[in-house]
Amino acid sequence: MRIKKSLLADGALLLVTMAWGLNFVVMKNALQRITPFMYLAVRFLLAFLVLAAVFNENIKKVDKRDIIGGSIIGLFLFLGFATQTVGLIYTTPAKSGFITGSNVVMVPFLAYFVNKKFPGWYQVLGAAVTFAGLGVISLEGGLRVNVGDFLTLLCAVFFAMQIVSTEYYARRGNPINLAILETGITGMLSLFVGALTEPMPVTLDLSMWIAILYAVICCTAGAFLVQNVAQKYTTSTHAAVIMCQEAVFAGVFSFLFWGEPVTFKALAGFALILAGVLITELSPAYGLKTETL
């Protein structure tokens, strides 16, 4: 059976997005017992150790291009998490979710400056419809500009840059080494900031370790490895639209495991997001590799 690698790549990214959506529920308990930056430090450093142990032979082949790419991607990843976390202190979760989700609209334009290839109007339209869906789900009341909103906007820019830079370097270097290096960079930067600004955790109980290990294996080490490999065969715009489904899965898992009500407004937002994905995925592809298995 001949299947386009681009289709397999998009499916793999969808599974990663499901794991990230579930992690909102898993992480809720963990963050009641550990500070955000120290949580990120433990999560990403453990993911780095897991990847380094599993792919130790790969590390021996790391080259200058991998080091540069992994460092740049890791920096954008850390900055995204850092500005999102600090921004949440000064803004509401609804605003944070909406503004963070705007990275899906930024990606096609940032990608243009990297590869000089316009992604196509269908993909831009799909991203815009998805962005509208995120707004329907997340917005409560009117927007007003404050420090938190500005920091969260920076967060969206950094996450968009992480997606674009992953596509760029994954197609020119070793995606496994990139995943190892980006998790290590993010973990070390999180540990440095956490050590300077947050108290050290006294104890980590079993439930917290379960949450951390789930995040390490399914949402960090495995997720970024899959993302880096998948983005060799799909565009950054496709990746951005698919990964913004995280908000949908988070809502579904919150309803299933926390009993949070699903309102008409939320369903309307889900429908818009799904429409955005379908517009992008079913439109004539632009710039995708067409190798088959």
ABEGO torsion letter per residue (X at the ends): XBBBAAAAAAAAAAAAAAAAAAAAAAAAAAAAABBAAAAAAAAAAAAAAAAAAAAAAAAAABBAAAAAAAAAAAAAAAAAAAAAAAAAAABBAAAAAAAAAAAAAAAAAAAAAAAGBBAEAAAAAAAAAAAAAAAAAABBEBBBBBAAAAAAAAAAAAAAAAAAAAAAAAAABBAAAAAAAAAAAAAAAAAAAAAAABBBBABBBAAAAAAAAAAAAAABAAAAAAAAAAAAABBAAAAAAAAAAAAAAAAAAAAAAAGBBBBAAAAAAAAAAAAAAAAAAABBBBGBBABBX
